[in-house]
Amino acid sequence: MSSYFYFCCYFITQLLIFMLALAIDLAFGDPPERLEQFYPIVWISRLMYFFDRITKRGNANKERVLGVIYAVLIAAIFTIPCLALLMLMFMAPYPYEVLYLILAVPVFKMTFTVKGLERYAQGVIAAADIEAKREAVSKIVSRDVSSLDIEHLNSAAIESVAENLTDSVIAPFFYFALFGVPAAMLYRVINTLDAVVGYKTDRYRHFGWFAARADDVLNYIPERIAAALILLAGGRPRCDAVEKGGRVHRTIVAMCSVLRVKVEKLGHYSVTGRDSSSDYEAPRTEHIAESIRVVKRSALIFALCYAMITISGYMCFCSVRNMLLFQFHIL
């Protein structure tokens, strides 16, 4: 088959994979908890925790080197099979591209979740009392929630939903759109490793530096795209929220601007309106629900843009090719 045929098959198949995986996620979400042990994120975490346990501390340079080696090794373990899967489509037009489509959809679905964010946020919304809300919030944030009041618990939930729009949705979408399933899986590996060891504690300051830095690099563009999508999904032409204190994720600032709420991570940062006369208010349960709706709309807007770009690019490519064939009589 000609390279033209493979080119067309690849981009159309990629679009089908994206849309089917997104439809499955929105319709069914993640698998039941009893099956989550088979999810890549679980095994990525287990492998890194294993390497963490066997690594002796005390030599900063050695910890850094081992942190890089282990991260690259785990990335290879999960990414190389995805590359092999991608090669199926280039072996023959049929049935390998069909097999690739069937296998790639669930693999790509494992790299992102929209429904999962909704599930955990709904747990916070449904909490009957403050203790139940603290337990629900503790599942989606790493901060100590034992002394947080209702307002700060709602704030933590909104912050988590906004931040995870980048990590759990837009970044996997972005890298899939660029380089397919292997790139989405590679991102999922790095992001998971950052969640496991990417902390500035005495234990992980050196061992987890590579995972943390790699995650920052990979999230640089997706975070900005996600923030723009939040504003677009919320109908805001610009972001008028401001952060105070430490660095705040752009998606959190954008979400505050859309919801018109103040959020605060005690001892770290806060986000509010630009002046005291702004209409920003304390976060309520309704704001958590609205943040999920904004996330869903953001994901759908990205999907629509990806579909339009793919189809338009395909049509332009076909038009240019046909024009060249006609001009030079190459049949």
C-alpha positions, 0 to 999 in steps of 0.5 A: 500500500502507498504511504498516502493510504497509511497516512489517511488510515492513521489520522482517521483511526486516531480520531476514531480512537479518541472519540470512542475512548471519550464516549466510553469514559463519559458513559461508563467512567472508570472500571469498578474498584475491584478491577482498578488493580489492573490499571496502569497507574496502579502498577506504575505506582507499585513499581516506583514504590518498590524502587523507592524502598530498595534505594538507600539514601545518603548520597544525593547524586546517587539518588538523582541518578537512580531516580532518572534510571527508574523513571526511564525504566518504568516509562519504557515498560509501559510505553514500548508495548504501546509503540508495538501496538501502533506498529500493528496499523502499519503492517497491513491494511487489514486486519491489523488496523482494525485490531489496533483500533480495538486495542488502542481504545481501552489503552488510551482510555486508561490514560485519562478520566473525566468521569473519575473527577466527577465521581470523586467530586460527587462524593464531596457533594454528597457528604452528609456532615463535615467529617464525611466531607473531610473523608471525601476530600482526603481522597482527592487532595494530599493536604491535611484536611483534619482541621479544615472547615466547610469553606476550605473543604469546598475550596480544596475540592474545587482546586483539585477538580481544576488542577486535575483538568490538566493532569487527568484530561487535557494533557493526555488528550494533547499528547495523544493528538500529537503522537498517539497512544504511546505519547499519552501513556508516556505522559501518564507514567511521568505524571504518576511518578510525580504524584508518587515521588515528586515532593520536596521532602528530605526523602524525595528531594533528590530521588524524585527531582527528575519525575517532578521536573519532567512533569512540569515540562510536559504540563507547561503547554497543556496547563495553559490550554486547559486554563483557556478552555476553562475560560471558554467553557465558562463564557469568560473572555478573560481571567480577572482572578489574582493569586496571592502567596505561592505559585497557583496552577493556572487552571485554578485561577481560571476556575475561580474566575469562572465560578466567581469564588475565593479559594485558599490553601492555608499557609500556601496561597489564595485566589480572589478577585482583583479588588475588594469590590469584586463579586467573588464569594466563599465556595459552596457545594454548588460551586463544586458541581459547577466546576465539574460541568466546566471540566466536561465542557472543556473536554468536549471543546477540546474534542471538537477542536481536535476533530475539526483540525484532523478533518480539515487537515485531512481534506487539505492534504487530499486536495493538495495531493489531487491538485499535484496529481492532476498538474503533473499527470502522476497516476 
